[in-house]
Amino acid sequence: MNNKIPYTSYYGLASELCSQGEAVEFLQPWYKPVSTTPENTGMAVGGIGSTFTLTPKGETPNFSFIPGIYIDCSQEQINFNDFYISVMDDLDVDNLRIHHLEDLERFLTFYPVTVAGVELEIDNESNTLSRIKQGLRGLNFYLENQERFARWQIEFTEKTQRLIHQAPQALETQLWVAMEFFNGLLVNESAEVSSLASRRVADIDVVKSDDIHYQALYPIAQYEYTHFDEVKVHRKVVSPIMKGDEKLCSLPLHWNHFHLENRSGVTKLVTLAQPLDNLIGSTYQKSRQGVQDSSCSLVRNVIQQQHQAAEISDEQRQFIGVSLTSDSPYQSDIEGEVLYGVVADHADLNSGKVTITVKPTLYDSQLDEVLVAALNIGRTNRYFDCGTYTGREPLSALVVVQVELQPGESLDLRFLQVMDHSKIWLDNWHSEKAYSRFFPTRDRATLMATEMLSQLESIEERIIRQQIALYDSVAQQMKARESAVSFSTMAMNTLSFLAESTVWDCHDRFLVKECVDYPFFNSLDVYFYGSFAILYLLPRLDGKVMEAFAQAILSEDETPRRYWEYAERPFADVSDDKYLGVRAVYGAVIHDLGSPFDIQPDAYSWHNVKEWKDLAPKFILMVYRHYQETGNHAIIEACWPAVQESINYLSSLIEPGDTLPFVHGTDDTFDNLSSHGVAIYCASLWVAGLQVASQLAQMMGEQQLASEYQQRADAALETLEQTLWDEQKGYYHFSATPIQVKHLTGQDYQPLQQLGLMLSGDRVADARLLNDYLNHVDQHSEQSRFEQRLDKKQQLLTIAPLAFSHEYHAMAMDSDNSFGDALVADTYLKLMGMDGLFRPDRVNRTLDFIYQTNYLENSPHLGVANMTLADGAPHDAFQAQDVWGGVQFSVASALKLAGKYDQAETLLKTVYNTLYHSAKIPFAAPEGFNGSARVTASDLQTLLALNEAEADLCLQRLKSVDAMLEDGRVNPTLRAEKTEFMHAFVDTGLDEKQVEILYVWLIRQSMKYTAGRYFRPGMVFSYIYR
């Protein structure tokens, strides 16, 4: 087989790759994630926006070619790559066998043939078969029935027709005429028939998953089947995803490239068959009613389905297959045409080495019988035994190819499949997929297949070169080849998510779902991370996204909205006015560009994101990033008004005397993680956003505005540094609440003079003076910076209670927690070729602190936790305990930019091992993993059916053998210590099975995934961005 995957770290037996991983759902009180397991995840196959999932076992448990919708078909008999194979000896009289005597007898009542001049008599199987063989050896079976065959319109393949023309009385001619006439009632008994997927059909064995060697490097998956002793069978599944080629990437097609090799000493006939159900006319329904996710199930609507044979040729190759359409008068979610079949060289077809036959139409209920017959003889025909056809029956089609291989001979052929479902109909948005602009509507599937015929091999070559180019770039930046291979594999396979989760229309509206669970399109806070994958693959389209956000930012919509749990309760009393708002405010950056069920911008209703402080600077940074990547100045021009207005809007939230907008709770992408005042995440993004806005202003010729933005950035950075930097410990605190003008009464401040604080009554100046006092840290004190600030705030109030307002009393506490993504703004600037925000020494110390605290001390088996306590202990908030994939790549990029290559590669290795070896979901990276679940005696009581005393003893035993930490979490080292664990529980009253159950359960408690199939891990490409 040519154009094999050049490298990959993702390979193994399908049985192992699809076996249960260690990750389980992270159950929240209000939500259970959509199932994401090795069994129901795999590579996306098809062009962007037109895919289905293909697992290492060859199953297709879900598909996403209905725009924006995830269809779970794992419980249905649907397989878009359902291949079957038979291997048999060359046709010989002695190999013949009657398949079903009763069926043969009934067949002959309608089509009575003669053998040796006598009408074929049916008594018992042995005698009947003997008469048939005798008649064939007489060499006149064809000639004596020639007139009947013509009258009955018996379909003979081109190979058999050539034999008839060349030698009508040859034994080979009689044999193939008989096989095709009897159509599966007379079979080659040497045929070994198998299914290459997991669907079980009567009389067909399934190739065991232990006999499937699988490897993948997106957009190619390879299968090697070791089930057959005498024939080597390789299969390669290819999608047309090519960096920088928008037309190719949009095409709704893929192909299966089979390589067959005869390793025996005799001629072998190898047959491949692919049935396919017609799903056109289908609709979908939500799987979980009243839940925001995009998971749905298929509702098949079989009305007037139409099938016909299809043939396409060019100078070298021919496509023979079937077209599936529908003449239903009703609208549906799946419309258009499916065209699939075999591509083979004319030379192989003309020589008879390759024989392709199709049955365009058959009932679903007939499929098993017809499929078995085809595999036993290597043929099918176009006859549709329809009975009374009403147009309301589910139809299938069957494509069959037989290859004749001499000893030692090999041959390659491809099954090409075009899935032309161009309709986009989301809410009130009606459009067509991107590929429709490259081809006229009429005969579009045929035109796409025609264009592909001569390109299939060259596209494979281009993909291989693309994969090698990525690896070469990575290898130059990583120390070990093993690290380079695993990283390159992880990066390429991340693109699979982009293909399956995107809606891309003919006007370049490009929408990427955040995930199946949170189906918001281009969630800006997530797009900020994941879009590095788009910049790698199709950078121009990132500019279209920026333009769409710019338009939304400058829109207004007074439609009233409610947020949080009040969104579903339109008449309930709200506990706070912050839960009330309107759809769009001029200048306010929105969260998203809609969802499948609400296509207008800002479909997200959990929070009023107009108060979020991270969105505007993220938008500004991405506008400049796009320019830096593409050189497209037009995007800056298009987005410049929105950049200015987004700054103006956030600036309106800055209170008198402050230098930046403060946060007040969940004001950013960490939407279940509260921060207050000056927070390292939002404050650093604000500074970076202003710095970039200054650059943009210069490019737009607005020098005065550029100077203003830079001055404001400098002032905000000074506030950040003075408020959050901990010189003693060497990191930036999560957040701190400075004293603001509103906290001061302007009166009775004189008692503060005893602290050396000479206030003047000017509340702006006084607030600045007081904050200088709070920010001054006594490096010789035994108290930490956090403790000193806390004491000073209380001391101020004690000494001069009337100098401070009631709002001062309600001020939120500082937080010295360690935030995992503290340096993302600094990193972003450096990735764009600018200077970072912070001093290099502070960056280095902060990275060391995060690496040690959020990673090694908290979750060394998963990665950097979003936030921990200052000592590395887990924070109570579940989102703080999460280890988000995008954050891992952000931190790894920061480490690399700081020259900490060993630490960066160690973190990347942990991320890789978690996804590929522990969770086993490489194509469905979740939002994150959480390893902070506490184990209780009650859990053990339920799990192992223990009484209360036994459960308490078991819990103490777990702690005594270091399987658990003192805080109740599972010890991350337990994975590497299974033998010791099993030995430690000998003679404890638990049997071996219970101990095994306990071990597996503990491991899964330390690895729970939040939302699966997530966009943010596209940040992996930031590591090689610069």
KEPAKOL-97163 format. One record per residue (C-alpha): y, z, x negated; residue in one letter. Coordinates in steps of 0.001 Angstrom, whole numbers, padded with zeros to 6 digits, always signed. Layout:
N
YZXA...
//
This chain:
1026
+000000+000000+000000M+003390-000985-001342N+006530+001138-001087N+004864+004518-001072K+006891+007708-000948I+008143+008135-004546P+008056+011946-004520Y+007853+014812-002069T+007082+018491-002059S+005962+018387+001575Y+002314+017381+001649Y-001115+018739+002502G-003829+018723+005107L-002553+018309+008650A-004629+021307+009702S-002728+023552+007313E+000713+022039+007868L+000374+022437+011646C-001193+025899+011592S+000788+028851+012890Q+003595+029872+010592G+004965+033342+010045E+008139+032902+012104A+008384+033947+015727V+011200+033812+018262E+014032+036295+017909F+014267+037612+021439L+017721+038639+022563Q+018349+040584+025768P+019956+037525+027341W+018081+034646+025717Y+014735+033425+024414K+014924+030461+021994P+013178+027199+022798V+009795+027190+021077S+009970+025919+017490T+006572+025945+015789T+004560+023815+013354P+002637+022479+016357E+005655+021110+018218N+007956+020034+015388T+007829+017135+012984G+009692+014124+011683M+012024+012251+014020A+010814+008661+014327V+013199+005865+015341G+016852+005035+014877G+019690+007497+015373I+019721+008588+019007G+016418+006886+019844S+013683+009111+018484T+010509+010987+019217F+008893+013727+017146T+005756+012914+015144L+003668+015771+013738T+001310+015718+010741P-001565+015577+013229K-000154+012410+014739G+000956+013989+017987E+004324+013344+019662T+005111+016595+021493P+008726+015793+022399N+011296+013035+022397F+015072+012696+022379S+015859+009095+023275F+017439+010150+026572I+020943+010851+025233P+021598+014537+024623G+018307+015652+026171I+015244+017186+024553Y+012104+016294+026513I+009122+018547+025982D+006003+016501+026710C+003577+018646+024738S+001565+019450+027850Q+001307+015833+028976E-000803+012891+027842Q+002126+011091+026216I+001891+009746+022689N+004208+007086+021319F+001965+006590+018264N-001471+006886+019812D-003745+004970+017444F-007504+004505+017594Y-009797+002930+015032I-013306+001581+014751S-015205+000517+011664V-018261-001688+012069M-020539-004024+010165D-020060-007740+010502D-021316-009122+013801L-025034-009821+013805D-027644-010349+016506V-029505-007248+015370D-026367-005108+015795N-025994-005844+019503L-026360-003161+022147R-025779-003059+025901I-023144-000467+026677H-023882+000176+030382H-026725-001724+032019L-025533-001004+035555E-022043-002319+034781D-023570-005420+033175L-025676-006086+036250E-022634-005851+038536R-020604-008080+036191F-023263-010787+036315L-023204-010878+040111T-019716-012374+039783F-020187-014261+036512Y-023844-015350+036249P-024547-016979+032904V-027663-018696+031685T-029584-018056+028488V-032075-020678+027334A-031438-022581+030584G-032335-019620+032818V-029904-017348+034651E-029834-014038+032832L-032185-011567+034510E-031524-007821+034518I-034477-005421+034670D-034386-002783+031934N-032091-002483+028947E-034657-003439+026319S-035813-006609+028062N-032309-007664+029032T-031040-007238+025482L-034048-009178+024174S-033236-012112+026514R-029591-012101+025389I-030542-012106+021712K-033070-014870+022283Q-030463-016949+024055G-027950-016468+021263L-030493-017417+018612R-031109-020584+020593G-027569-021604+019547L-026693-023100+022951N-025229-020111+024776F-021721-021539+024629Y-022566-025125+025467L-024830-024369+028408E-022156-022104+029928N-019088-024063+028843Q-018232-025334+032315E-018631-021848+033816R-016379-020284+031173F-013670-022802+031976A-014046-022251+035734R-013901-018480+035325W-010937-018799+032911Q-012647-016684+030308I-010167-015771+027561E-011318-016541+024025F-009369-015523+020948T-007925-018103+018601E-010597-017208+016076K-013377-017901+018573T-011704-021095+019758Q-011657-022331+016170R-015351-021506+015827L-016070-023404+019037I-014132-026396+017808H-015643-026369+014319Q-019261-025435+015084A-020095-024980+018784P-023778-024415+018018Q-023398-022009+015094A-024847-018531+015512L-021480-016931+014641E-019912-018936+017477T-022524-017764+019983Q-022049-014155+018929L-018252-014117+019323W-018392-016073+022575V-020838-013519+023958A-018819-010524+022764M-015640-011840+024338E-017317-012980+027533F-019098-009688+028163F-015888-007827+027176N-017336-004486+026081G-020565-004595+028066L-022257-005964+024956L-021139-004115+021833V-021625-003886+018092N-023767-000764+017799E-022662-000170+014197S-019145+000635+015425A-017849+004064+014370E-015030+004881+016776V-012336+007533+016239S-008909+008640+017400S-006254+009026+014704L-004298+011443+016907A-005489+014463+018831S-005913+012930+022236R-009511+013196+023366R-010973+010220+025184V-014503+009982+026490A-016861+008560+023881D-014222+008767+021130I-014277+011417+018444D-011009+012673+017016V-010405+012522+013288V-010310+016163+012286K-006994+017437+011028S-008867+018557+007893D-009461+014852+007223D-005775+013908+007448I-003771+014099+004244H-000099+014025+005178Y+003090+013734+003200Q+006654+013082+004258A+010024+012240+002827L+012408+011189+005556Y+012474+008547+006932P+008864+007846+005855I+005695+009740+006718A+002337+008861+005186Q-001156+009586+006465Y-004373+009200+004523E-007536+009448+006615Y-010618+010547+004680T-012876+010490+007730H-014392+007124+006816F-016767+006814+003903D-016686+003065+003406E-013183+002109+004448V-009950+003497+003067K-007302+003933+005761V-003670+004660+004928H-000804+004708+007407R+002907+004814+006771K+005436+005461+009557V+008907+004111+008826V+012258+004487+010602S+015186+002213+009638P+017453+004982+008332I+019418+003556+005439M+022416+005171+003797K+025603+003278+004620G+023910+000738+006926D+025158+001557+010417E+023390-001337+012090K+019994-000426+010684L+020438+003260+011409C+021258+002531+015039S+018228+000362+015780L+015816+001933+018301P+012669+000965+016486L+010098+001968+013913H+006880+000629+012520W+003462+001848+011442N+002319+000201+008235H-001479+000293+007871F-003300-000343+004614H-007039-000996+005017L-009459-001317+002115E-013183-002029+002186N-014878+000148-000422R-018432-000790+000588S-020668-003577-000612G-020788-005433+002706V-018329-007075+005072T-016578-004628+007401K-014696-005191+010630L-011898-002694+011173V-010236-002463+014586T-006978-000672+015373L-005856-000147+018938A-002649+001296+020345Q-002273+002040+024047P+001160+002848+025432L+002263+004232+028765D+005251+002741+030556N+007787+005545+031025L+010576+003298+032289I+011885+004551+035614G+011416+008197+034619S+013965+010954+035059T+014056+014505+033773Y+014486+018003+035105Q+015551+021214+033426K+012678+023289+032119S+014535+026591+032544R+016829+026701+035507Q+020276+028170+035036G+019949+028279+031225V+022335+026360+028963Q+019712+024754+026683D+018921+021036+026727S+015150+021419+027012S+013776+019402+029921C+010541+017957+031231S+009787+014403+032254L+009518+013300+035880V+007701+009967+035983R+008810+007516+038648N+006483+004526+038640V+008065+001803+040728I+007510-001894+040080Q+006664-001580+036411Q+006346-005007+034787Q+004329-005924+031703H+003860-009229+029933Q+002470-010513+026679A+004992-011288+023943A+004845-013434+020834E+007495-013910+018146I+007194-015954+014962S+009059-016743+011796D+007979-018858+008858E+005656-016243+007395Q+004728-013750+010110R+003842-013505+013743Q+004327-010664+016199F+001855-010420+019066I+002305-007628+021553G+003446-006511+024965V+006773-006085+026741S+007107-003141+029143L+009940-003183+031714T+010552-002258+035342S+011942-004000+038401D+012668-000740+040177S+015760-000940+042407P+016542+002681+041612Y+018507+004103+038704Q+016711+006304+036237S+017217+008074+032922D+014842+005752+031071I+015695+002102+031608E+015462-001074+029547G+012436-002399+027701E+009754-001352+025256V+008338-004062+023051L+005424-003258+020775Y+002698-005078+018953G+001210-006175+015635V+002967-008073+012858V+000626-010129+010668A+000900-013053+008275D+000228-016514+009681H-002262-017129+006889A-004387-014142+007905D-004245-015121+011570L-005073-018752+010927N-008011-017886+008685S-009505-015544+011278G-009211-012593+008951K-006899-010969+011493V-007391-011232+015241T-004815-009775+017628I-005465-009392+021350T-003493-007647+024073V-004043-006352+027548K-000499-006299+028897P-001327-004449+032097T-003873-001869+033153L-003846+001257+035261Y-003654+004573+033457D-006949+005479+035049S-008618+002447+033424Q-007376+003149+029931L-010294+005169+028583D-012875+002598+029642E-010889-000387+028390V-010038+001328+025114L-013659+002186+024341V-014707-001386+025073A-012008-002805+022826A-012945-000552+019935L-016628-001443+020238N-016040-005190+020038I-012623-005479+018336G-011127-007357+021278R-009474-006980+024635T-008153-009584+027086N-005248-010081+029433R-007166-009754+032684Y-005751-007057+034971F-008418-005682+037321D-005766-004593+039789C-007570-004204+043099G-004808-003505+045606T-001674-003189+043522Y+001229-001555+045345T+003812-001308+042564G+003612+002476+042685R+000859+002959+040122E+001449+004155+036546P+000743+001336+034136L-000242+001180+030491S-000702-001561+027940A-003100-002032+025043L-002682-003876+021753V-005756-004444+019589V-006114-005930+016116V-009329-006537+014213Q-009401-007154+010472V-012334-008687+008595E-012634-007272+005087L-014973-008533+002408Q-016315-005999-000143P-013444-004669-002243G-010841-006488-000160E-007731-004858+001283S-005111-005896+003812L-001768-004599+005127D-000371-005029+008619L+002262-003345+010761R+002629-002193+014336F+006291-002685+015315L+007752-000794+018281Q+011192-001398+019811V+012381+001163+022379M+015406-000455+023983D+016708+002357+026186H+020425+001796+025702S+021758+003676+028717K+024080+006615+028130I+024928+008486+031277W+026224+011981+030673L+028172+013530+033494D+030943+011009+034213N+030617+009190+030870W+028742+005910+031155H+028174+003843+028045S+025496+002207+025899E+023987+003139+022554K+025505+001879+019317A+022924-000827+018656Y+023934-002646+021837S+027065-003960+020134R+024971-005903+017637F+022817-007743+020200F+023415-009346+023615P+021858-007608+026603T+019522-010446+027495R+016241-010370+025524D+017673-007641+023298R+014334-006099+022339A+012996-009528+021384T+016081-010288+019324L+015775-007000+017449M+012086-007587+016735A+012798-011144+015624T+015431-009980+013160E+013098-007335+011784M+010080-009577+011163L+011225-010809+007784S+012893-007534+006767Q+010246-004852+007234L+009077-004803+003645E+012550-005164+002155S+013809-002276+004291I+010978-000130+002979E+012000-001064-000564E+015625-000136+000148R+014579+003218+001596I+012501+003979-001496I+015466+003140-003725R+017632+005411-001590Q+015184+008283-001979Q+014944+007758-005726I+018736+007613-006063A+019063+010970-004332L+016441+012515-006588Y+018060+011096-009720D+021370+012649-008692S+019735+015992-007965V+017671+015990-011152A+020839+015718-013213Q+022130+018898-011593Q+019037+021111-011616M+017102+022614-014477K+013501+022188-013373A+011833+019054-011996R+010013+021168-009418E+013365+022441-008123S+014774+018923-008012A+011795+017615-006049V+011831+020441-003504S+015606+020235-003046F+015551+016437-002662S+012731+016745-000145T+014622+019395+001792M+017822+017335+001806A+016213+014065+002907M+014160+015759+005613N+017295+017438+006968T+018500+013983+008050L+015691+013924+010618S+017705+016376+012736F+020700+014055+012674L+018596+011188+014053A+017081+013149+016914E+020129+015158+017979S+022851+012502+018065T+024374+010468+020853V+026059+007409+019353W+027595+004813+021597D+028787+001233+021160C+032398+002400+020804H+031483+004776+017960D+031607+007937+019975R+029405+009997+017698F+028135+013289+019093L+025715+015611+017307V+024189+018492+019223K+024544+021912+017679E+020913+022513+018594C+018507+022295+021514V+019345+025852+022565D+023132+025464+022285Y+023555+021794+023226P+027258+021480+022460F+028335+018247+020816F+030026+018489+017416N+030649+022222+017682S+033512+022255+015198L+032601+025546+013584D+029065+024260+012960V+030087+020668+012226Y+032180+022106+009391F+028890+022885+007635Y+026375+020352+008935G+028596+017280+008650S+027950+017008+004924F+024774+015233+006058A+026862+012682+007962I+029111+012174+004965L+026011+011386+002919Y+024470+008989+005426L+027252+007330+007460L+030627+008608+006255P+032778+006295+008379R+031533+007941+011554L+032784+011324+010384D+036262+009817+010701G+035555+008940+014320K+034674+012560+014963V+037927+013699+013357M+039887+011286+015570E+038111+012600+018659A+039006+016182+017757F+042601+015165+017077A+042853+013644+020531Q+041341+016725+022146A+043706+019066+020266I+046699+017225+021668L+045398+017345+025232S+046263+019690+028050E+044118+020693+031015D+045250+023461+033352E+041859+023802+035021T+041188+027574+035206P+038228+028864+033222R+036326+032081+032838R+034478+033170+029741Y+031516+035266+028700W+029389+036498+031597E+032289+035877+033961Y+031810+032114+033559A+028952+032379+036055E+030798+034797+038370R+033923+033025+039587P+035094+035799+041925F+034123+038916+039969A+036804+041252+038651D+037242+040792+034894V+037402+043747+032544S+040001+042086+030327D+042383+039159+030750D+040978+037614+027578K+038123+036377+029751Y+040520+034156+031697L+042084+030915+030491G+042448+027199+031040V+040407+024238+029855R+042796+022876+027219A+046037+024068+025662V+048190+021696+023635Y+047669+022367+019942G+044692+024709+020379A+041615+023489+018517V+038611+023323+020809I+035049+024374+020074H+033204+021145+020839D+033374+017655+022285L+031316+018480+025365G+027660+018962+026205S+025031+016879+028019P+025930+018683+031222F+029695+018912+030738D+030902+015992+028675I+034567+017026+028520Q+035787+018731+025336P+035230+022477+025040D+032119+022955+027149A+031425+026256+025377Y+032227+029195+027643S+030933+032259+025807W+034344+032919+024269H+037873+031661+024740N+037986+029801+021437V+041703+029217+021683K+041871+032657+020104E+039504+031717+017290W+041167+031667+013895K+038659+029512+011984D+038727+026276+013980L+042177+024914+013073A+041806+025345+009312P+038291+023921+009454K+039631+020842+011234F+042370+020429+008638I+039942+020810+005741L+037598+018222+007226M+040372+015684+007771V+041251+015870+004092Y+037595+015914+003084R+037063+012662+004982H+039930+011040+003149Y+038646+012282-000192Q+035196+010847+000556E+036211+007492+002061T+039798+006835+000946G+040620+006001+004572N+044304+006898+004930H+044271+005772+008573A+042322+008889+009512I+045068+011082+008067I+047656+009128+010015E+045641+009452+013223A+045024+013176+012763C+048341+014263+011284W+050028+015196+014614P+046997+017313+015536A+047043+018988+012120V+050674+020024+012612Q+050222+021172+016196E+047094+023168+015392S+049059+025037+012715I+051929+025556+015128N+049578+026948+017758Y+047916+029439+015425L+051290+030303+013963S+052422+031316+017437S+049728+034012+017304L+051158+035525+014114I+052943+038742+014946E+056348+039655+013456P+056124+040729+009848G+052637+039287+009329D+051781+036352+007100T+048733+035079+008943L+047085+035287+012388P+044998+038451+012596F+041551+038545+014160V+040781+040739+017134H+037027+040917+017604G+034811+037812+017780T+037384+035250+016726D+035261+032767+014795D+031876+031066+014455T+030183+034449+014029F+030656+034901+017746D+028701+038121+018079N+030159+039749+014967L+033468+041540+015392S+036185+041705+012757S+039757+042978+012964H+043047+042410+011207G+042709+040509+007957V+039130+039190+007749A+037889+037475+004623I+036364+034570+006555Y+039276+033591+008763C+042037+034640+006371A+040653+032594+003487S+040196+029585+005762L+043792+029944+006972W+045072+029920+003393V+042906+026938+002471A+043969+025113+005624G+047651+025585+004775L+047106+024411+001212Q+045387+021259+002409V+048029+020751+005094A+050581+020828+002295S+048675+018039+000562Q+048533+016031+003781L+052252+016526+004369A+052984+015104+000925Q+050786+012103+001703M+052724+011595+004933M+056018+011779+003074G+057110+015130+004528E+058017+017011+001367Q+059925+019843+003042Q+057014+020599+005346L+054635+020407+002391A+056688+023020+000572S+056788+025250+003649E+053017+025093+004129Y+052421+025954+000481Q+054806+028898+000602Q+053075+030230+003686R+049692+029768+002027A+050879+031735-001009D+052141+034573+001162A+048953+034729+003212A+046823+034677+000066L+048788+037588-001330E+048125+039554+001849T+044431+038723+001676L+044082+039700-001962E+045982+042973-001604Q+044190+043954+001588T+040589+043002+000897L+039897+042853-002829W+037916+045802-004177D+038517+045920-007911E+036182+048845-008408Q+033115+047210-006831K+034075+043619-007384G+034006+041940-003981Y+036133+041146-000941Y+035738+043531+001984H+034778+042033+005310F+038018+043015+007061S+040856+045503+007066A+043604+046359+009527T+047046+046474+007902P+049941+048344+009420I+051947+045960+011592Q+055455+046092+013008V+054038+046989+016414K+052474+050114+014885H+055890+051560+013951L+058444+053200+016230T+061280+052958+013730G+061967+056652+014265Q+061000+060051+012804D+059619+058546+009647Y+061506+060905+007293Q+058539+063293+006741P+056806+060465+004885L+059176+060980+002005Q+056839+063712+000759Q+054411+060869-000017L+057158+059040-001866G+057550+056582+001017L+061236+055843+001561M+061262+054050+004913L+064518+052543+006194S+063941+051977+009883G+063606+048239+009345D+060128+047960+010803R+059278+044706+008990V+060274+046122+005604A+058698+049479+006411D+055380+047871+007364A+055350+046043+004039R+056053+049279+002192L+053321+051152+004027L+050778+048414+003362N+051592+048523-000327D+050840+052232-000120Y+047502+051604+001636L+046527+048876-000800N+047150+050982-003883H+043834+052343-005038V+043339+055255-007376D+040704+053882-009728Q+039964+057395-011014H+039180+058789-007589S+035591+059422-006541E+036476+057931-003196Q+035945+054254-002589S+038737+051866-001661R+037562+051990+001936F+037614+055795+002006E+041029+055985+000383Q+042566+053617+002937R+040976+055542+005777L+042303+058871+004499D+045766+057449+003935K+045957+056070+007458K+045040+059461+008879Q+047408+061236+006504Q+050327+059066+007592L+049700+059942+011202L+049319+063631+010443T+052568+063854+008487I+054734+061727+010779A+053043+061362+014163P+056209+060172+015898L+056744+057370+013420A+053711+055534+014773F+053139+053923+018166S+050173+054404+020466H+048835+051072+019147E+048489+052671+015728Y+046196+055283+017288H+044027+052479+018688A+043877+050522+015433M+040386+049315+014519A+038852+050694+011376M+038607+048778+008140D+035231+047377+007198S+033933+047409+003640D+030842+045481+004668N+029707+042664+002412S+030126+039279+004067F+027721+036574+002935G+029999+033554+003349D+033119+035176+001941A+033832+032293-000430L+033324+029297+001855V+037019+028337+001864A+037201+028588-001916D+034062+026456-002185T+035332+023824+000255Y+038501+023303-001739L+036556+022895-004966K+034174+020435-003335L+037225+018329-002468M+038427+018357-006048G+041120+020995-005564M+041574+024345-007230D+039835+027217-005501G+041638+030024-003714L+040624+032903-005905F+040703+033815-009552R+037506+032758-011342P+036702+036310-012405D+036914+037510-008815R+034786+034628-007620V+032140+035487-010198N+032113+039171-009339R+032036+038479-005595T+029124+036087-005974L+027192+038625-008041D+027871+041283-005425F+026778+039096-002504I+023720+037879-004395Y+022651+041415-005142Q+023680+043073-001891T+023181+040530+000897N+020221+038806-000728Y+018139+040793-003208L+018608+044209-001638E+018600+043168+002004N+016459+040090+002574S+014976+038678-000658P+012295+036809+001289H+014829+034969+003466L+018185+034623+001729G+021742+035885+002049V+022325+037907+005215A+025502+037160+007151N+026714+040704+006603M+025350+043961+005270T+026693+047385+004650L+028265+047814+001237A+025009+049221-000159D+022875+046325+001099G+021478+048169+004099A+021329+046145+007334P+024245+046275+009744H+023422+047194+013321D+024760+043921+014764A+021922+041413+015117F+024101+038505+013991Q+024987+040411+010832A+021272+040640+010074Q+020793+036904+010562D+020224+034732+007516V+021916+031485+008557W+020727+028299+006913G+024165+026768+006506G+025437+029916+004827V+022638+029713+002251Q+023775+026284+001142F+027402+027394+001146S+026569+030302-001158V+024304+028133-003327A+027132+025621-003734S+029519+028422-004688A+027045+029722-007261L+026618+026271-008739K+030375+025657-008917L+030691+028986-010729A+028073+027944-013267G+025454+030372-011941K+022713+027753-011866Y+019734+030093-012112D+020925+032173-009175Q+021720+029066-007152A+018290+027565-007715E+016557+030871-006988T+018342+031090-003637L+017528+027466-002831L+013878+028094-003672K+013830+031020-001251T+015331+028877+001502V+012797+026141+000794Y+009827+028507+000785N+010968+030072+004039T+011239+026741+005820L+008307+024895+004279Y+005722+027548+003485H+006400+030581+005666S+007840+029185+008897A+006362+025689+008359K+009127+023946+010306I+010808+021713+007690P+012148+019196+010216F+013451+021837+012600A+015442+024246+010460A+016723+026963+012778P+020169+028490+012923E+018721+031274+010850G+016046+033878+010361F+016238+037585+011005N+014126+040063+009062G+015626+043331+010226S+013400+044252+013148A+012371+047926+013108R+008759+048927+013615V+008146+051887+015893T+005126+053948+016821A+005456+052554+020328S+005071+049025+018958D+001892+050020+017148L+000543+051757+020197Q+000889+048564+022237T-000294+046217+019498L-003455+048073+018492L-004248+049963+021709A-003733+053336+019987L-002863+056653+021534N+000421+058318+020636E-000983+060457+017822A-002881+057550+016286E+000234+055385+016404A+002305+058057+014650D-000321+058362+011910L-000441+054589+011521C+003343+054452+011191L+003336+057129+008511Q+000561+055302+006719R+002611+052103+006692L+005479+053937+005053K+003280+055724+002561S+001812+052455+001271V+005279+050847+001096D+004504+048331+003818A+007657+049549+005515M+011025+050663+004304L+012380+054060+005264E+014760+052491+007802D+011802+051027+009692G+012014+047446+008466R+009004+045640+007064V+009037+045620+003277N+009783+042050+002105P+007220+042466-000697T+004377+042815+001822L+003732+039060+001765R+002591+039200-001831A+000494+042317-001353E-001983+041503+001422K-005063+042517-000575T-003557+045883-001442E-002497+046352+002178F-005979+045630+003534M-007514+047993+000979H-005043+050756+001831A-006207+050810+005456F-009882+051324+004689V-011182+054510+006355D-008066+054959+008507T-009812+054526+011820G-008775+050870+012171L-011437+048208+011916D-010976+045108+009770E-009879+042980+012712K-007215+045498+013707Q-005885+045662+010153V-005657+041859+010036E-003812+041842+013372I-001476+044515+012076L-000743+042633+008871Y+000036+039342+010622V+002230+041129+013158W+004201+042922+010449L+004839+039677+008585I+006141+038061+011752R+008402+041008+012470Q+010123+040284+009173S+010746+036619+010005M+012176+035805+013400K+014080+032607+014035Y+017146+032446+016234T+017924+028971+017637A+015618+026222+016337G+016439+022608+015411R+019965+023376+014210Y+022780+021256+012733F+024359+023725+010281R+021646+023272+007568P+023127+019815+006958G+025306+021818+004550M+022460+021245+002079V+024270+018077+001011F+027273+020117-000114S+025220+021205-003123Y+025316+017666-004517I+028638+016662-002971Y+030541+017092-006224R
//
